[in-house]
Amino acid sequence: MPSDYDVPLRPELRGETPYGAPQLDVALQLNVNENPYPPSARVAAEMADAVRELAGELNRYPDRDAVALREDLATYLGHGLRGTQVWAANGSNEVMVQLLLAFGGPGRTALSFTPTYSMYPEYARDTHTRWVVGQRAEDFTIELDAALALIAREEPSVILLASPNNPTGTALPLQRIEAICGAALAVGGIVVVDEAYGEFRRAGTPSALELLPRYPNLVVTRTMSKAFALAGGRLGYLAARAEIVDAVRIVRLPYHLSAVSQAVARVALANSAELLARVDELRDTRDETAHWLRSMGLQVADSDANFVLFGGFTPDRHDVWQQLVDREVLIREVGPAGWLRVSIGTPTEMDAFRDALTEVLDLPIEQGETT
Ligand SMILES: *Cc1c(COP(=O)(O)O)cnc(C)c1O
């Protein structure tokens, strides 16, 4: 092959690298907010049976509209939602791209508040949508007056609000989401509340699903990758009014969601009680981890998700990250300078994380450390 071929990449993509967390072969994987508990042998067997059954029909395309799956998702979400108000794709990341394809685009603006999910600006770039960010407050919530002023000035077509936010774990109060929905409506924009971590909310933190009847421009996205322990299944979805779902259907690829994905997700949903059974335990482990980090004098962001963002240490964060990797603990170097994010694993995994961090940061050894 000639070596001097200059691939005719779009100019604004030149020099860009594919984004993603380092995939390292390290014993403790606490870096991409996966659920550490795999499906039980019984649920795994049920998934395998479902795939075996449909394998003989894989010469046929799947249900393009995933009607049965969307009904199941609506039932799972509750709030009186129907299948026509739900849309599903290969992870909520694909849902997000579809939303930007339908509602963003040339001459249009997408707005979010940093620090937040690092994929959003890439999807704006890929869909030729202008990208504007406001700053989150010191405590990582969104300061309403500044947000409303920014919305009035920029007139975004799409506002992306992760709640609970990644990488900070911050959930937004519903009144603020309501105010933002109202302001977006006034400038003709939709509001996407990304609830990828919705199931991990602390007691008393409501879901934006409650607001759907009142705001026609509200979209709530969810995923089966985190609480449902189905990251490998690639299934994300949204709930919104049927007109928004119909708009997204215009830009989706034909047969985007494979028959295998649909079948596996339906088995997972039929077993939601079992798959979600560990969520309470993960929440407790999260709160314990946050408590321990604080007791060590570190700064910790309040988290409604299955990870904790911590800072307030003096060494360079990359050095801390690397020294943890050297001790077989992989966490995530993400978010504001000087902070690191650790996903919540099993209690045993978190013990190992605490031991490694104690060594790396030379923290005081806790008396009578519990598990
Ligand atoms: C993990 C995550 C998602 C979900 O991604 P999938 O594509 O569904 O696996 C969406 N939004 C945020 C903020 C996330 O952290």
Ligand as a Chemical Component Dictionary entry (heavy atoms), coordinates in Angstrom:
data_LIG
# 
_chem_comp.id                   LIG 
_chem_comp.type                 NON-POLYMER 
_chem_comp.pdbx_formal_charge   0 
_chem_comp.three_letter_code    LIG 
# 
loop_
_chem_comp_atom.comp_id 
_chem_comp_atom.atom_id 
_chem_comp_atom.alt_atom_id 
_chem_comp_atom.type_symbol 
_chem_comp_atom.charge 
_chem_comp_atom.model_Cartn_x 
_chem_comp_atom.model_Cartn_y 
_chem_comp_atom.model_Cartn_z 
_chem_comp_atom.pdbx_ordinal 
LIG C1 C1 C 0 -22.254 5.521  31.457 1  
LIG C2 C2 C 0 -22.967 6.738  31.017 2  
LIG C3 C3 C 0 -23.952 6.661  30.050 3  
LIG C4 C4 C 0 -24.412 5.341  29.488 4  
LIG O1 O1 O 0 -23.712 4.880  28.476 5  
LIG P1 P1 P 0 -24.241 3.630  27.617 6  
LIG O2 O2 O 0 -23.967 4.057  26.240 7  
LIG O3 O3 O 0 -25.697 3.460  27.891 8  
LIG O4 O4 O 0 -23.438 2.480  28.092 9  
LIG C5 C5 C 0 -24.628 7.807  29.680 10 
LIG N1 N1 N 0 -24.355 8.983  30.263 11 
LIG C6 C6 C 0 -23.426 9.093  31.215 12 
LIG C7 C7 C 0 -23.200 10.406 31.850 13 
LIG C8 C8 C 0 -22.693 7.979  31.603 14 
LIG O5 O5 O 0 -21.755 8.107  32.529 15 
# 
loop_
_chem_comp_bond.comp_id 
_chem_comp_bond.atom_id_1 
_chem_comp_bond.atom_id_2 
_chem_comp_bond.value_order 
_chem_comp_bond.pdbx_ordinal 
LIG C1 C2 SING 1  
LIG C2 C3 SING 2  
LIG C2 C8 DOUB 3  
LIG C3 C4 SING 4  
LIG C3 C5 DOUB 5  
LIG C4 O1 SING 6  
LIG O1 P1 SING 7  
LIG P1 O2 DOUB 8  
LIG P1 O3 SING 9  
LIG P1 O4 SING 10 
LIG C5 N1 SING 11 
LIG N1 C6 DOUB 12 
LIG C6 C7 SING 13 
LIG C6 C8 SING 14 
LIG C8 O5 SING 15 
# 
